[in-house]
């Protein structure tokens, strides 16, 4: 074994009994390389030679230890607060208890298949603030866990820990697909007509008329709403989506802030001591979510009326109103959280015998109706919804209503079938008798034609 010059460093290459890999080490001087060669030649015949520390780590690192490194080296630099929080939860509560003890290099596709099958019978971990539904881990969560493992193992390949990603070929349990329940336009109109909760009504109008997400609606401030008498007359009212209201895990926010990746604009004062989360205004979901949306006049008028009502309340409370400039605000000015809107919507449905939907389904309804009234202008609708990909507009958010399908059938009947069916002639017994006679005696037809000349 001799050191070889590689650029400005010296390299030695050797094998270790019991290991398949060929190991290489680099040194700044030839003297250091020769000292290491002497050490290798002394230890190897005595069974004392072990892989270098970096190689040992990659060979014997467990899945749990690797995922900790993955989160600290990769996650904090690439994930937003929501995905960071939910990924840490899935790693700590599901992946580590299941396969965290295994060596990363030993994990096979079969191991992952068995792990996912086991998760189907595992009780779901209830996070603080969530209700205990006594359910097992859902199919969708298992699918997302595999996405997380696949991403982590792709990074493990880049870092030299493994050479193959077993999650790519893993079999994900598939459950019955349940389409999101969405109101019909008639249901939505009835809900708006019977709604007496002004905050809920304006929130529904913004979701249906402007295609906003619930966090964008609740994070909307008056400084970003541009309505005037002139804009109401020429239908040019507009709002700017620049932020969203969200409750975030404090630990996650601290980790991202330390890495200078925090996207929080403002943190609201806490109302409860020792709370694990903070209510914040932060940048929207994606870069494409930052957008301007034209406001239908009905929605603009409702916003104008709400603004006047808030101004009267500010005067009545004589400085007790906590003015954060929020469009959808509680009676004392504090922001309205998503759970309050969800509770109000559920109450509205129960009291008025409306189909049960979640608030986000109103955004689905909005997208479907805008696709219809725009004549299928997907890019224009995408500009309103703020999706980063146009395919999301048609593949996920567009819904078909029965009335539209009936209208299509009617149009097919009138434009195709009725136009191609031969016209029916009026009943004429005498004509039919003459035609029958000519068919039986063609010589009569020839005689008639000759007489006509």
VEXLUM-583540 format. One record per residue (C-alpha): residue number from 0; residue in one letter; x, y, z. Coordinates in Angstrom, 1 decimal, decimal comma, always signed. Layout:
# residues N
<site NUM 'a' <X Y Z>>
...
This chain:
# residues 453
<site 0 'x' <+0,0 +0,0 +0,0>>
<site 1 'x' <+1,4 +3,3 -1,0>>
<site 2 'x' <+0,0 +6,9 -0,8>>
<site 3 'x' <-0,9 +8,5 -4,1>>
<site 4 'x' <-0,9 +12,2 -4,9>>
<site 5 'x' <-4,4 +13,5 -5,7>>
<site 6 'x' <-4,2 +17,2 -6,5>>
<site 7 'x' <-2,7 +18,8 -3,4>>
<site 8 'x' <-3,5 +15,9 -1,0>>
<site 9 'x' <-2,3 +12,3 -0,4>>
<site 10 'x' <-4,7 +9,4 -0,8>>
<site 11 'x' <-4,5 +5,8 +0,6>>
<site 12 'x' <-7,0 +3,0 -0,4>>
<site 13 'x' <-7,4 -0,2 +1,5>>
<site 14 'x' <-9,8 -3,0 +2,5>>
<site 15 'x' <-11,0 -4,3 +5,9>>
<site 16 'x' <-11,8 -7,9 +6,6>>
<site 17 'x' <-15,5 -8,4 +7,0>>
<site 18 'x' <-16,4 -5,3 +4,9>>
<site 19 'x' <-17,2 -5,3 +1,2>>
<site 20 'x' <-16,4 -1,6 +0,7>>
<site 21 'x' <-13,1 -0,2 -0,5>>
<site 22 'x' <-12,1 +2,6 +1,8>>
<site 23 'x' <-10,2 +5,8 +1,0>>
<site 24 'x' <-8,7 +8,4 +3,2>>
<site 25 'x' <-7,0 +11,7 +2,4>>
<site 26 'x' <-4,1 +13,5 +4,1>>
<site 27 'x' <-2,4 +16,9 +3,8>>
<site 28 'x' <+1,1 +15,4 +3,9>>
<site 29 'x' <+2,8 +12,2 +2,8>>
<site 30 'x' <+4,1 +11,7 +6,4>>
<site 31 'x' <+0,5 +11,6 +7,8>>
<site 32 'x' <-0,5 +9,1 +5,1>>
<site 33 'x' <+2,5 +6,8 +5,9>>
<site 34 'x' <+1,7 +6,9 +9,6>>
<site 35 'x' <-1,9 +5,8 +8,8>>
<site 36 'x' <-0,6 +3,0 +6,5>>
<site 37 'x' <+1,6 +1,7 +9,4>>
<site 38 'x' <-1,4 +1,8 +11,7>>
<site 39 'x' <-3,6 -0,1 +9,2>>
<site 40 'x' <-0,9 -2,8 +8,6>>
<site 41 'x' <-0,5 -3,3 +12,3>>
<site 42 'x' <-4,2 -3,5 +13,2>>
<site 43 'x' <-5,5 -5,5 +10,1>>
<site 44 'x' <-3,9 -8,9 +10,8>>
<site 45 'x' <-4,9 -8,6 +14,5>>
<site 46 'x' <-8,6 -8,0 +13,7>>
<site 47 'x' <-8,4 -4,5 +15,3>>
<site 48 'x' <-9,0 -2,4 +12,1>>
<site 49 'x' <-12,3 -0,7 +12,0>>
<site 50 'x' <-13,8 +1,7 +9,4>>
<site 51 'x' <-13,1 +5,4 +9,8>>
<site 52 'x' <-15,6 +7,1 +12,1>>
<site 53 'x' <-17,6 +8,7 +9,3>>
<site 54 'x' <-17,9 +5,3 +7,6>>
<site 55 'x' <-18,9 +3,5 +10,8>>
<site 56 'x' <-21,7 +6,1 +11,4>>
<site 57 'x' <-23,1 +5,6 +7,9>>
<site 58 'x' <-23,0 +1,8 +8,3>>
<site 59 'x' <-24,6 +1,5 +11,7>>
<site 60 'x' <-26,9 +4,6 +12,0>>
<site 61 'x' <-30,4 +3,7 +13,0>>
<site 62 'x' <-33,5 +5,0 +11,2>>
<site 63 'x' <-34,4 +7,1 +14,3>>
<site 64 'x' <-31,0 +8,8 +14,6>>
<site 65 'x' <-30,9 +9,4 +10,9>>
<site 66 'x' <-34,4 +11,1 +10,9>>
<site 67 'x' <-33,2 +13,4 +13,7>>
<site 68 'x' <-30,3 +14,4 +11,5>>
<site 69 'x' <-32,6 +14,7 +8,5>>
<site 70 'x' <-34,9 +17,1 +10,3>>
<site 71 'x' <-32,0 +19,2 +11,8>>
<site 72 'x' <-30,0 +19,4 +8,5>>
<site 73 'x' <-32,7 +19,3 +5,9>>
<site 74 'x' <-36,1 +20,0 +7,3>>
<site 75 'x' <-35,3 +23,3 +9,0>>
<site 76 'x' <-33,9 +24,7 +5,7>>
<site 77 'x' <-36,7 +23,6 +3,4>>
<site 78 'x' <-40,0 +23,1 +5,4>>
<site 79 'x' <-42,6 +25,7 +6,4>>
<site 80 'x' <-44,0 +25,8 +9,9>>
<site 81 'x' <-47,0 +23,6 +9,2>>
<site 82 'x' <-45,0 +20,8 +7,4>>
<site 83 'x' <-42,2 +21,0 +10,0>>
<site 84 'x' <-44,7 +20,5 +12,9>>
<site 85 'x' <-46,6 +17,7 +11,3>>
<site 86 'x' <-43,4 +15,9 +10,1>>
<site 87 'x' <-41,9 +16,0 +13,5>>
<site 88 'x' <-45,2 +14,6 +14,9>>
<site 89 'x' <-45,3 +11,8 +12,4>>
<site 90 'x' <-41,6 +10,9 +13,0>>
<site 91 'x' <-41,8 +10,9 +16,8>>
<site 92 'x' <-45,3 +9,3 +17,1>>
<site 93 'x' <-45,4 +6,8 +14,3>>
<site 94 'x' <-42,1 +6,2 +12,4>>
<site 95 'x' <-39,7 +5,9 +15,4>>
<site 96 'x' <-41,9 +3,6 +17,4>>
<site 97 'x' <-42,4 +1,4 +14,4>>
<site 98 'x' <-39,0 +1,2 +12,6>>
<site 99 'x' <-36,8 +3,7 +14,4>>
<site 100 'x' <-34,7 +0,9 +16,0>>
<site 101 'x' <-33,8 -0,6 +12,7>>
<site 102 'x' <-30,4 +0,1 +11,0>>
<site 103 'x' <-31,0 +2,5 +8,1>>
<site 104 'x' <-29,0 +0,2 +5,7>>
<site 105 'x' <-31,2 -2,8 +6,6>>
<site 106 'x' <-34,6 -1,4 +5,8>>
<site 107 'x' <-36,2 -3,1 +2,9>>
<site 108 'x' <-39,4 -2,4 +0,9>>
<site 109 'x' <-40,9 -5,5 +2,6>>
<site 110 'x' <-40,2 -3,9 +6,0>>
<site 111 'x' <-42,0 -0,7 +5,0>>
<site 112 'x' <-45,0 -2,7 +3,6>>
<site 113 'x' <-45,4 -4,5 +6,9>>
<site 114 'x' <-44,9 -1,2 +8,9>>
<site 115 'x' <-47,7 +0,5 +6,9>>
<site 116 'x' <-50,0 -2,5 +7,4>>
<site 117 'x' <-49,4 -2,3 +11,1>>
<site 118 'x' <-50,2 +1,4 +11,2>>
<site 119 'x' <-53,7 +0,6 +9,9>>
<site 120 'x' <-54,4 -1,1 +13,3>>
<site 121 'x' <-52,5 +1,5 +15,3>>
<site 122 'x' <-54,6 +4,1 +17,3>>
<site 123 'x' <-54,1 +7,6 +16,0>>
<site 124 'x' <-52,1 +9,9 +18,3>>
<site 125 'x' <-54,3 +12,7 +19,6>>
<site 126 'x' <-52,5 +16,0 +19,5>>
<site 127 'x' <-53,1 +18,7 +22,1>>
<site 128 'x' <-56,3 +20,7 +21,2>>
<site 129 'x' <-57,7 +17,9 +19,1>>
<site 130 'x' <-60,6 +15,6 +19,9>>
<site 131 'x' <-60,2 +11,9 +20,7>>
<site 132 'x' <-62,0 +10,2 +17,9>>
<site 133 'x' <-60,8 +6,7 +18,9>>
<site 134 'x' <-59,7 +6,1 +15,3>>
<site 135 'x' <-56,7 +4,3 +13,9>>
<site 136 'x' <-54,2 +5,9 +11,6>>
<site 137 'x' <-55,9 +6,8 +8,4>>
<site 138 'x' <-55,0 +5,8 +4,8>>
<site 139 'x' <-54,2 +9,4 +3,9>>
<site 140 'x' <-51,8 +9,7 +6,9>>
<site 141 'x' <-50,0 +6,5 +5,9>>
<site 142 'x' <-49,6 +7,9 +2,4>>
<site 143 'x' <-48,0 +11,1 +3,8>>
<site 144 'x' <-45,8 +9,0 +6,1>>
<site 145 'x' <-44,4 +7,2 +3,1>>
<site 146 'x' <-43,9 +10,5 +1,3>>
<site 147 'x' <-41,8 +11,6 +4,3>>
<site 148 'x' <-39,8 +8,4 +4,4>>
<site 149 'x' <-39,2 +8,5 +0,7>>
<site 150 'x' <-37,9 +12,1 +0,9>>
<site 151 'x' <-35,7 +11,3 +3,8>>
<site 152 'x' <-34,2 +8,2 +2,2>>
<site 153 'x' <-33,6 +10,1 -1,0>>
<site 154 'x' <-31,5 +12,5 +1,1>>
<site 155 'x' <-29,8 +9,5 +2,8>>
<site 156 'x' <-28,6 +8,4 -0,7>>
<site 157 'x' <-27,2 +11,9 -1,3>>
<site 158 'x' <-25,4 +11,8 +2,0>>
<site 159 'x' <-23,9 +8,4 +1,3>>
<site 160 'x' <-25,7 +6,4 +3,9>>
<site 161 'x' <-27,5 +4,0 +1,5>>
<site 162 'x' <-27,5 +3,3 -2,2>>
<site 163 'x' <-31,2 +2,4 -2,7>>
<site 164 'x' <-34,5 +3,9 -1,6>>
<site 165 'x' <-36,9 +1,2 -0,5>>
<site 166 'x' <-39,8 +3,6 -0,1>>
<site 167 'x' <-40,1 +4,1 -3,9>>
<site 168 'x' <-41,5 +0,7 -4,4>>
<site 169 'x' <-43,4 +0,4 -1,2>>
<site 170 'x' <-47,1 -0,7 -1,3>>
<site 171 'x' <-49,3 +1,9 +0,3>>
<site 172 'x' <-52,6 +0,7 +1,7>>
<site 173 'x' <-55,5 +2,2 -0,3>>
<site 174 'x' <-58,8 +2,9 +1,3>>
<site 175 'x' <-62,1 +4,0 -0,2>>
<site 176 'x' <-61,8 +7,5 -1,7>>
<site 177 'x' <-64,3 +10,0 -0,4>>
<site 178 'x' <-64,9 +13,1 -2,5>>
<site 179 'x' <-65,2 +16,3 -0,5>>
<site 180 'x' <-68,9 +17,2 +0,1>>
<site 181 'x' <-69,7 +20,5 -1,6>>
<site 182 'x' <-72,8 +22,7 -1,5>>
<site 183 'x' <-74,7 +23,2 -4,7>>
<site 184 'x' <-75,1 +26,8 -5,8>>
<site 185 'x' <-78,7 +26,7 -4,6>>
<site 186 'x' <-77,5 +25,4 -1,1>>
<site 187 'x' <-75,0 +28,2 -0,9>>
<site 188 'x' <-77,6 +30,9 -1,8>>
<site 189 'x' <-80,0 +29,5 +0,8>>
<site 190 'x' <-77,2 +29,5 +3,4>>
<site 191 'x' <-76,3 +33,1 +2,7>>
<site 192 'x' <-80,0 +34,2 +2,8>>
<site 193 'x' <-80,6 +32,6 +6,3>>
<site 194 'x' <-77,3 +33,4 +7,9>>
<site 195 'x' <-77,6 +36,0 +10,7>>
<site 196 'x' <-74,0 +35,8 +11,9>>
<site 197 'x' <-72,4 +38,8 +10,1>>
<site 198 'x' <-68,8 +37,5 +10,5>>
<site 199 'x' <-69,7 +34,1 +9,1>>
<site 200 'x' <-71,7 +35,6 +6,3>>
<site 201 'x' <-68,9 +37,9 +5,2>>
<site 202 'x' <-66,4 +35,0 +5,5>>
<site 203 'x' <-68,7 +32,8 +3,3>>
<site 204 'x' <-69,0 +35,6 +0,7>>
<site 205 'x' <-65,2 +36,0 +0,6>>
<site 206 'x' <-64,7 +32,3 +0,1>>
<site 207 'x' <-67,4 +32,0 -2,6>>
<site 208 'x' <-66,9 +35,4 -4,3>>
<site 209 'x' <-63,1 +35,7 -4,0>>
<site 210 'x' <-62,0 +32,1 -3,7>>
<site 211 'x' <-60,0 +32,8 -0,5>>
<site 212 'x' <-58,7 +30,2 +1,9>>
<site 213 'x' <-60,1 +30,4 +5,4>>
<site 214 'x' <-56,7 +31,5 +6,8>>
<site 215 'x' <-56,5 +34,3 +4,2>>
<site 216 'x' <-60,0 +35,5 +5,1>>
<site 217 'x' <-59,3 +35,6 +8,8>>
<site 218 'x' <-55,9 +37,3 +8,2>>
<site 219 'x' <-57,4 +39,9 +5,9>>
<site 220 'x' <-56,9 +43,5 +7,2>>
<site 221 'x' <-58,8 +46,6 +6,1>>
<site 222 'x' <-55,6 +48,2 +4,8>>
<site 223 'x' <-55,7 +45,5 +2,1>>
<site 224 'x' <-59,3 +46,0 +1,1>>
<site 225 'x' <-59,9 +48,8 -1,5>>
<site 226 'x' <-63,5 +49,7 -1,8>>
<site 227 'x' <-65,0 +53,1 -2,8>>
<site 228 'x' <-68,2 +54,5 -4,3>>
<site 229 'x' <-66,4 +54,7 -7,6>>
<site 230 'x' <-65,2 +51,1 -7,5>>
<site 231 'x' <-68,7 +50,0 -6,5>>
<site 232 'x' <-70,1 +51,7 -9,6>>
<site 233 'x' <-67,6 +50,3 -12,1>>
<site 234 'x' <-67,1 +46,9 -10,4>>
<site 235 'x' <-63,4 +47,6 -9,7>>
<site 236 'x' <-63,2 +46,9 -6,0>>
<site 237 'x' <-60,2 +44,8 -5,2>>
<site 238 'x' <-58,5 +43,1 -2,2>>
<site 239 'x' <-54,8 +42,1 -1,7>>
<site 240 'x' <-54,0 +38,8 -0,2>>
<site 241 'x' <-50,7 +39,2 +1,6>>
<site 242 'x' <-51,0 +37,1 +4,8>>
<site 243 'x' <-52,9 +34,5 +6,6>>
<site 244 'x' <-54,0 +34,0 +10,2>>
<site 245 'x' <-52,7 +30,8 +11,8>>
<site 246 'x' <-52,0 +29,1 +15,1>>
<site 247 'x' <-48,5 +27,7 +15,1>>
<site 248 'x' <-46,4 +25,6 +17,4>>
<site 249 'x' <-44,0 +27,8 +19,4>>
<site 250 'x' <-41,2 +25,3 +19,2>>
<site 251 'x' <-41,4 +25,2 +15,4>>
<site 252 'x' <-41,5 +28,9 +15,2>>
<site 253 'x' <-38,4 +29,2 +17,4>>
<site 254 'x' <-36,5 +26,6 +15,3>>
<site 255 'x' <-37,3 +28,4 +12,0>>
<site 256 'x' <-36,5 +31,8 +13,6>>
<site 257 'x' <-33,1 +30,6 +14,6>>
<site 258 'x' <-32,4 +29,6 +11,0>>
<site 259 'x' <-33,7 +33,0 +9,9>>
<site 260 'x' <-36,6 +31,3 +8,0>>
<site 261 'x' <-39,5 +32,7 +10,0>>
<site 262 'x' <-42,3 +34,2 +7,9>>
<site 263 'x' <-44,3 +35,6 +10,8>>
<site 264 'x' <-45,3 +39,3 +10,5>>
<site 265 'x' <-47,0 +39,7 +13,8>>
<site 266 'x' <-47,7 +37,6 +16,9>>
<site 267 'x' <-50,9 +38,3 +18,8>>
<site 268 'x' <-50,8 +38,6 +22,6>>
<site 269 'x' <-51,6 +35,4 +24,5>>
<site 270 'x' <-54,9 +35,1 +26,2>>
<site 271 'x' <-54,1 +31,9 +28,1>>
<site 272 'x' <-50,9 +31,2 +30,2>>
<site 273 'x' <-48,5 +28,4 +29,2>>
<site 274 'x' <-49,9 +28,0 +25,8>>
<site 275 'x' <-47,9 +25,7 +23,4>>
<site 276 'x' <-49,0 +27,6 +20,4>>
<site 277 'x' <-49,1 +31,3 +19,2>>
<site 278 'x' <-51,7 +33,0 +17,0>>
<site 279 'x' <-49,8 +34,8 +14,2>>
<site 280 'x' <-50,1 +36,7 +10,9>>
<site 281 'x' <-47,7 +35,0 +8,5>>
<site 282 'x' <-47,0 +34,9 +4,8>>
<site 283 'x' <-49,5 +32,8 +2,7>>
<site 284 'x' <-49,1 +29,2 +1,8>>
<site 285 'x' <-47,1 +29,7 -1,4>>
<site 286 'x' <-45,6 +32,5 -3,4>>
<site 287 'x' <-48,5 +32,3 -5,9>>
<site 288 'x' <-50,9 +32,9 -3,0>>
<site 289 'x' <-49,8 +36,5 -2,8>>
<site 290 'x' <-52,3 +38,1 -5,2>>
<site 291 'x' <-54,9 +40,7 -5,9>>
<site 292 'x' <-58,6 +39,6 -6,4>>
<site 293 'x' <-61,4 +41,6 -7,8>>
<site 294 'x' <-64,4 +41,7 -5,5>>
<site 295 'x' <-68,0 +41,1 -6,7>>
<site 296 'x' <-70,2 +44,0 -5,8>>
<site 297 'x' <-72,4 +42,0 -3,5>>
<site 298 'x' <-69,3 +41,0 -1,5>>
<site 299 'x' <-67,9 +44,5 -1,6>>
<site 300 'x' <-71,2 +46,0 -0,3>>
<site 301 'x' <-71,2 +43,5 +2,6>>
<site 302 'x' <-67,6 +44,4 +3,4>>
<site 303 'x' <-68,5 +48,1 +3,4>>
<site 304 'x' <-71,4 +47,5 +5,8>>
<site 305 'x' <-69,2 +45,4 +8,1>>
<site 306 'x' <-66,6 +48,2 +8,2>>
<site 307 'x' <-69,3 +50,8 +9,2>>
<site 308 'x' <-70,5 +48,4 +11,9>>
<site 309 'x' <-67,0 +48,0 +13,3>>
<site 310 'x' <-66,4 +51,7 +13,4>>
<site 311 'x' <-69,6 +52,2 +15,5>>
<site 312 'x' <-68,4 +49,5 +17,9>>
<site 313 'x' <-65,0 +51,1 +18,3>>
<site 314 'x' <-66,8 +54,3 +19,3>>
<site 315 'x' <-69,1 +52,5 +21,7>>
<site 316 'x' <-66,3 +50,6 +23,5>>
<site 317 'x' <-64,4 +53,9 +24,2>>
<site 318 'x' <-60,8 +52,5 +23,8>>
<site 319 'x' <-61,6 +48,9 +25,0>>
<site 320 'x' <-61,7 +47,7 +21,4>>
<site 321 'x' <-58,5 +45,9 +20,5>>
<site 322 'x' <-58,0 +47,3 +17,1>>
<site 323 'x' <-55,8 +45,1 +15,0>>
<site 324 'x' <-57,4 +46,3 +11,7>>
<site 325 'x' <-58,9 +42,8 +11,2>>
<site 326 'x' <-61,8 +42,5 +8,7>>
<site 327 'x' <-63,2 +39,4 +10,5>>
<site 328 'x' <-62,9 +40,4 +14,1>>
<site 329 'x' <-64,6 +39,3 +17,4>>
<site 330 'x' <-66,7 +41,8 +19,3>>
<site 331 'x' <-63,7 +43,2 +21,1>>
<site 332 'x' <-61,5 +43,4 +18,0>>
<site 333 'x' <-59,5 +40,3 +18,6>>
<site 334 'x' <-58,9 +38,1 +15,5>>
<site 335 'x' <-61,4 +35,3 +14,8>>
<site 336 'x' <-59,8 +31,8 +14,7>>
<site 337 'x' <-60,8 +29,1 +12,3>>
<site 338 'x' <-62,4 +27,0 +15,0>>
<site 339 'x' <-64,9 +29,7 +15,7>>
<site 340 'x' <-65,9 +30,0 +12,0>>
<site 341 'x' <-66,2 +26,2 +11,8>>
<site 342 'x' <-68,4 +26,1 +14,9>>
<site 343 'x' <-70,7 +28,9 +13,5>>
<site 344 'x' <-71,0 +27,1 +10,1>>
<site 345 'x' <-71,9 +23,8 +11,7>>
<site 346 'x' <-74,6 +25,6 +13,8>>
<site 347 'x' <-76,0 +27,2 +10,6>>
<site 348 'x' <-76,2 +23,8 +8,9>>
<site 349 'x' <-78,0 +22,2 +11,8>>
<site 350 'x' <-80,5 +25,0 +12,3>>
<site 351 'x' <-81,4 +25,2 +8,6>>
<site 352 'x' <-81,2 +21,6 +7,5>>
<site 353 'x' <-78,3 +22,3 +5,2>>
<site 354 'x' <-75,9 +19,6 +3,9>>
<site 355 'x' <-72,9 +19,2 +6,2>>
<site 356 'x' <-69,8 +20,6 +4,6>>
<site 357 'x' <-66,5 +22,1 +6,0>>
<site 358 'x' <-65,7 +25,7 +5,3>>
<site 359 'x' <-63,0 +24,9 +2,8>>
<site 360 'x' <-65,6 +23,3 +0,6>>
<site 361 'x' <-66,8 +26,8 -0,2>>
<site 362 'x' <-63,5 +27,4 -2,0>>
<site 363 'x' <-64,2 +24,3 -4,1>>
<site 364 'x' <-67,7 +25,7 -4,9>>
<site 365 'x' <-66,2 +29,0 -5,9>>
<site 366 'x' <-63,6 +27,4 -8,2>>
<site 367 'x' <-66,2 +25,3 -9,9>>
<site 368 'x' <-68,6 +28,2 -10,5>>
<site 369 'x' <-65,8 +30,4 -11,8>>
<site 370 'x' <-64,7 +27,8 -14,2>>
<site 371 'x' <-68,2 +27,7 -15,5>>
<site 372 'x' <-68,9 +31,4 -15,8>>
<site 373 'x' <-65,4 +32,1 -17,3>>
<site 374 'x' <-66,0 +29,6 -20,1>>
<site 375 'x' <-63,2 +27,4 -18,8>>
<site 376 'x' <-60,5 +30,1 -18,5>>
<site 377 'x' <-58,3 +28,1 -16,1>>
<site 378 'x' <-55,5 +30,7 -15,9>>
<site 379 'x' <-58,0 +33,4 -14,9>>
<site 380 'x' <-59,5 +31,2 -12,2>>
<site 381 'x' <-56,0 +30,2 -11,0>>
<site 382 'x' <-55,2 +33,9 -10,6>>
<site 383 'x' <-58,1 +34,2 -8,1>>
<site 384 'x' <-57,5 +31,0 -6,3>>
<site 385 'x' <-53,7 +31,5 -5,9>>
<site 386 'x' <-52,8 +27,9 -6,8>>
<site 387 'x' <-49,2 +27,4 -7,9>>
<site 388 'x' <-50,3 +24,8 -10,6>>
<site 389 'x' <-53,2 +25,2 -12,9>>
<site 390 'x' <-53,9 +21,4 -12,7>>
<site 391 'x' <-55,0 +21,9 -9,1>>
<site 392 'x' <-57,9 +24,0 -10,4>>
<site 393 'x' <-59,4 +21,2 -12,5>>
<site 394 'x' <-58,1 +18,0 -10,8>>
<site 395 'x' <-58,9 +18,9 -7,2>>
<site 396 'x' <-61,1 +22,0 -6,8>>
<site 397 'x' <-63,5 +21,7 -9,8>>
<site 398 'x' <-66,8 +20,0 -9,0>>
<site 399 'x' <-69,6 +19,0 -11,3>>
<site 400 'x' <-73,2 +19,9 -10,3>>
<site 401 'x' <-76,2 +17,8 -11,4>>
<site 402 'x' <-77,9 +20,9 -12,9>>
<site 403 'x' <-74,9 +21,5 -15,2>>
<site 404 'x' <-74,9 +17,9 -16,3>>
<site 405 'x' <-78,6 +18,1 -17,1>>
<site 406 'x' <-78,0 +21,3 -19,1>>
<site 407 'x' <-75,3 +19,5 -21,1>>
<site 408 'x' <-77,7 +16,6 -21,9>>
<site 409 'x' <-80,3 +19,2 -23,1>>
<site 410 'x' <-77,8 +20,9 -25,3>>
<site 411 'x' <-76,7 +17,6 -26,8>>
<site 412 'x' <-80,3 +16,8 -27,6>>
<site 413 'x' <-81,0 +20,1 -29,3>>
<site 414 'x' <-77,6 +20,5 -31,1>>
<site 415 'x' <-77,0 +16,9 -32,2>>
<site 416 'x' <-79,8 +14,4 -31,9>>
<site 417 'x' <-82,7 +16,6 -33,0>>
<site 418 'x' <-80,6 +17,9 -35,9>>
<site 419 'x' <-79,8 +14,5 -37,2>>
<site 420 'x' <-83,2 +12,7 -36,8>>
<site 421 'x' <-85,1 +12,6 -40,2>>
<site 422 'x' <-88,1 +14,8 -40,2>>
<site 423 'x' <-91,4 +13,0 -39,8>>
<site 424 'x' <-93,9 +13,6 -42,7>>
<site 425 'x' <-97,5 +14,3 -42,0>>
<site 426 'x' <-99,8 +11,3 -42,3>>
<site 427 'x' <-101,4 +11,1 -45,8>>
<site 428 'x' <-103,3 +7,9 -46,6>>
<site 429 'x' <-104,0 +8,9 -50,3>>
<site 430 'x' <-100,3 +9,5 -50,9>>
<site 431 'x' <-99,3 +6,3 -49,3>>
<site 432 'x' <-101,8 +4,4 -51,5>>
<site 433 'x' <-100,5 +5,9 -54,7>>
<site 434 'x' <-96,9 +5,1 -53,8>>
<site 435 'x' <-97,8 +1,5 -53,0>>
<site 436 'x' <-99,6 +1,2 -56,3>>
<site 437 'x' <-96,6 +2,6 -58,2>>
<site 438 'x' <-94,4 +0,1 -56,4>>
<site 439 'x' <-96,5 -2,8 -57,5>>
<site 440 'x' <-96,9 -1,6 -61,1>>
<site 441 'x' <-93,8 +0,3 -62,2>>
<site 442 'x' <-95,2 +0,5 -65,8>>
<site 443 'x' <-97,7 +3,0 -64,5>>
<site 444 'x' <-94,8 +5,2 -63,3>>
<site 445 'x' <-93,2 +5,0 -66,7>>
<site 446 'x' <-96,5 +6,0 -68,4>>
<site 447 'x' <-97,0 +8,9 -66,1>>
<site 448 'x' <-93,4 +10,2 -66,8>>
<site 449 'x' <-94,0 +9,8 -70,5>>
<site 450 'x' <-97,2 +11,8 -70,3>>
<site 451 'x' <-95,5 +14,5 -68,4>>
<site 452 'x' <-93,0 +15,2 -71,2>>
